[in-house]
């Protein structure tokens, strides 16, 4: 009984640990992503290279690897194992063994996993992110709120085991965002469009 979830967790980890951000930036000649900005491999840090196309591709691929992990594990080992694959994919993205366990913050992969488990929960994530980001103009706040809304949506949909897994995953995302949380508390977290506005003001 324990073997399917263990195999699903391992499958999810392997898929989740594919560092698309690093692969894309290297292939495009944008340098070593780990030496830029925060040093993580997610889309936000890819954006710091100035390549919005690469950042968008990283965001999509990081989400899809979570979806692929959930769907593949569900097909191979059953629905309950798919939830273990979701956790594995997030852990793989955050702590890839190939990169010395230094990965991304996991928001896109979290959303991708939610898409694989429940489209409705994924839509709840998207709605929560958009609403929070629109009200606060803080992308990190949107991500943190959305990750907490998702397990509540899963619970409301009658999926308590999935809700528990995604609650654990949300806690991991929050831990990885601890620096952002400190800046949010201090009121120093950059707002959406702030840096672009500052550059425009400097050039004017």
Secondary structure, DSSP 8 states (H G I E B T S, - for coil): -HHHHHHHHHHHHHHHT--HHHHHHHHTT---GGGSTT---SHHHHHTTT-HHHHHHHHHHHHHHHHHHHHHHHHHH-HHHHHHHHHHHHHHHHS-GGGTT-----HHHHHHHHHHH-HHHHHHHHHHHHHHHHHH--HHHHHHHHHHHHHHHHHHTT-HHHHHHHHHHHHHHHHHTHHHHHHHHHT-S--TTHHHHHHHHHH-
